[in-house]
Amino acid sequence: MITAADQGIRSGMTVTSVISVALDPAELLVSINQTASSWPLIQASGRFGVNVLASHHEAVAKRFAGQDSAQGEQRYAGTQWRCTADGVWLLDDALATFVCEVVACHSHSGYALVIGRVSGLRVQSPDAGPLLYWQGDYRQLSVPI
């Protein structure tokens, strides 16, 4: 799940994948529908957050996917967040969080393929396994990785 914010406006979205592009410097790629509310915020701020969700975050994933009609700021309700010094919002109990600065963007078929350089990373000791998305539904591993 990614988060985006600019000038006091927050949004975010559940993405189906985050891809490692490079290790040194660390860079991640996300694909963002250019009609999504997060896209103009990422364009304006030049940064975004990546949150690796735990198995108990299914409701958060669905909310950020728009499955409960929540939009923008409403998606942040009911969960604990922290904001970095550079304005990136991260889920407090995510398995891992990344702060990314946009370094490249390519437009393709209505999507923005965004490469972000990792400028901050936080990994927590997992009490649960990761939340997975497979064949159109959310899944859980039986043991933490």
C-alpha positions in Angstrom: 0.0 0.0 0.0 1.3 3.4 -0.8 0.6 6.8 0.8 0.8 10.3 -0.8 0.5 13.8 0.7 1.0 17.3 -0.4 0.1 20.6 1.3 -2.1 19.0 4.0 -4.0 16.7 1.6 -3.5 12.9 2.0 -4.5 10.0 -0.1 -3.1 6.6 -0.8 -3.9 3.3 -2.6 -3.4 -0.4 -2.4 -1.1 -1.5 -5.2 -0.7 -5.1 -6.4 3.1 -5.0 -6.5 6.1 -3.0 -5.5 9.2 -4.0 -7.4 12.8 -3.6 -6.4 14.7 -1.8 -9.2 18.1 -1.4 -7.7 20.0 -2.1 -4.5 22.7 0.7 -4.5 21.1 3.1 -4.3 17.9 1.3 -3.2 15.0 2.0 -5.6 11.5 0.7 -5.8 9.0 0.9 -8.7 5.2 1.2 -8.3 2.5 1.4 -11.0 -0.1 4.1 -10.4 -3.3 4.7 -12.3 -3.1 8.3 -13.5 -6.7 8.9 -12.5 -6.1 7.9 -8.9 -6.3 10.6 -6.3 -2.7 9.7 -5.1 -1.1 10.5 -8.4 -1.3 14.4 -8.4 -0.1 14.4 -4.8 3.0 12.3 -5.7 3.6 14.6 -8.7 3.4 17.7 -6.6 5.4 16.4 -3.6 7.9 14.2 -5.4 7.7 11.5 -2.7 5.6 8.7 -1.5 5.5 6.0 1.2 5.4 2.2 0.8 3.9 0.2 3.6 4.3 -3.6 3.7 1.1 -4.9 5.3 0.8 -7.6 7.8 -1.9 -10.4 7.7 -4.1 -8.4 10.1 -4.2 -5.4 7.8 -6.8 -6.8 5.3 -9.3 -4.1 6.2 -6.7 -1.4 5.6 -5.8 -2.8 2.2 -9.5 -2.9 1.3 -10.0 0.7 2.5 -7.0 2.0 0.5 -8.3 0.0 -2.5 -11.6 1.9 -2.3 -13.6 -1.2 -1.5 -15.5 0.5 1.3 -16.1 3.8 -0.5 -13.5 5.7 1.6 -11.6 8.3 -0.3 -8.6 10.5 0.3 -8.2 11.5 4.0 -11.0 9.0 5.0 -8.7 6.1 4.2 -6.5 7.0 7.1 -9.2 6.6 9.7 -9.1 3.9 12.4 -5.3 3.2 12.1 -2.2 4.7 13.7 0.1 6.7 11.4 3.3 8.6 11.7 4.6 11.4 9.5 8.2 11.7 8.6 10.0 15.1 8.7 9.6 15.3 4.9 5.8 14.8 5.0 5.5 11.1 4.2 2.8 9.2 6.1 3.6 5.6 7.2 1.4 3.0 8.8 2.7 2.6 12.4 2.5 -1.2 12.6 3.4 -2.1 9.1 5.9 -4.9 8.7 8.2 -2.5 6.8 7.9 1.0 5.6 9.9 2.9 2.9 10.1 6.6 2.3 10.7 7.2 -1.5 11.7 10.2 -3.5 10.6 10.1 -7.1 13.7 9.9 -9.4 12.0 8.7 -12.7 8.5 8.3 -14.1 7.3 6.8 -17.3 3.7 7.1 -18.6 2.2 4.0 -20.2 -1.4 3.1 -21.1 -2.8 5.5 -18.5 -0.4 4.4 -15.7 2.6 6.1 -14.2 5.5 3.8 -13.7 7.2 5.6 -10.8 10.7 4.8 -9.6 11.4 6.1 -6.1 14.8 6.2 -4.4 14.5 4.9 -0.8 15.5 7.6 1.6 14.1 6.0 4.7 13.4 2.4 5.8 11.9 0.9 8.9 11.5 -2.8 9.6 9.6 -4.2 12.5 9.9 -7.6 14.1 6.9 -9.4 12.7 4.2 -10.9 15.0 2.3 -11.9 11.9 3.1 -12.9 8.3 2.6 -10.5 5.4 -0.7 -9.9 3.7 -0.7 -11.3 0.2 -3.0 -10.8 -2.8 -3.5 -13.8 -5.0 -6.1 -14.7 -7.6 -8.3 -11.8 -6.7 -8.4 -12.2 -3.0 -6.3 -11.5 0.1 -4.3 -14.4 1.6 -2.2 -15.0 4.6 0.9 -17.1 5.2 0.4 -19.5 8.1 3.7 -18.5 9.7 5.7 -15.2 9.6 8.5 -15.0 7.1 
